[in-house]
Amino acid sequence: MKDQLFILKAPFTDGPFDWYCNDCATMEGALLANPHWNDRIDVRRIGFPRPRQEVIELVGEENQGLPMLIMDIEGAPGDAVRIGKYAVLKDIRAIGRALAHRHGGVGPHP
């Protein structure tokens, strides 16, 4: 399985306003800085409203917060959490570090 990066599609409406997710926008910037990731990972931009069925199918209803990187357990970084048959990262900096390590390119500055 390819690594799967789930981020919110921007802009999205919540209440009377349109928004973007700060962490998802950071991931969009990381994808721009690492265009080769687009060939190596499956980037899924999904809508804001819940339920987020694509995510639920992989890691369950209680794990819908985004951004999220879902990977095979084998070879996953040590800070990933096991959810079912997958390894998952939800922290934006951990996601950036993992993608840079796993697929080359630049990661977040410490």
Secondary structure, DSSP 8 states (H G I E B T S, - for coil): --EEEEEE-SSEEETTEEE--HHHHHHHHHHHH-TTHHHHEEEEEE-SSS--HHHHHHH-TT---SSEEEEESTT--TT-EEETTEEEE--HHHHHHHHHHHH-S-----
